[in-house]
């Protein structure tokens, strides 16, 4: 029995014997080509990776599902997944994540598979990262770095790119490492007088310190840029609020079909791709309820289990769309093997946003999407698990009418009721009532359009100049 095994038994004595295996091989994770004819149809893979996770709680099925999701993330980033392993421990090893005695087994797997990268299913400390790379002799990254890399690949807008770069720099700053002579460039100015004199003195700070200073300056600049961009977003949002146009935010797990749902409801035509984090930039479109009321529908960035806190911070202005909405559509992938885990992960992030804003989340409507790809047994289980959810298929259109009716039922209605006769010369006001309000009754008379409607305060003020007989007040 190795020394670290003995230590493991002391700390995890309550674990069942069969769970305390060193490394569990997780089957079915390999994404290597099975037929050479597939080459021309596959994207170029730049890295060959081995996955490793630490199973600290829950069942073996949950641990393997987490690693399977990590494999999908790695594939999205452009990697070939060669192997995957899970170690049962009470907690990750503080020095090497998987336990010092197991690193050698992982090293042998890396050699046998020809991998050039190891991805850990958790966030590594700078010390863990350094020790694993030194012992495995290949690049090591963690789940956070992997997700940041995917975001960097998918960012398209100026705001999205700035948000991702900010998150990457915040992650990188505590993990900077100096190598070789870059750590010895000390003693600048008069401090170097006794150490070689002019021409041999250092610049006054190490290369590491220079990099840190530049990163901090860049972070400050990015924060200013994002704040300026969020001011524009706030202005647009403020204009909608001034007009009292109800807003609906679409949130949910990554690849749950949020963008497809936006397209199906509004005809927006935004990018739809079967990939994790295909949408990073918020998209807002107008739509109407079946009874003619206008509202906005906003597609937001997808969530994932253990979403890096750097991303939640960087995408604050985008995620605030969720907190400020009148209604939240929480989209769930009905074809996923474990949709309830997705629901819990989204609620965890939403709770973090709510806590940061000091506000309560808007009313939530669960929307189970992709029912055309789910079997009847799975759907029956979800109907029992998620009572009150709306079941739809953005692809086939099934259930969308029920969703539109639910939106009409839950969206706030205009608060002021008016009964006015608008002269025919003021047709723009009648158009606004139809666009922004709720027409209860309409009749065309000799002198103008008789309207009985519910409208917002701003429009009620504009209509206040007319009485029910059409004469100006």
Helices and strands as residue ranges (DSSP letters): H 3-11, G 17-19, E 24-25, G 36-41, E 47-55, H 60-77, E 79-88, H 100-113, E 117-120, H 126-136, E 139-142, H 143-154, H 158-173, G 180-183, G 189-192, H 207-242, E 246-252, H 258-266, E 283-288, E 294-299, H 309-314, H 316-324, E 327-333, H 339-357, E 363-369, G 371-373, H 376-385, E 390-391, H 400-410, E 416-423, G 424-426, H 427-436, E 438-444, E 448-455, H 457-463
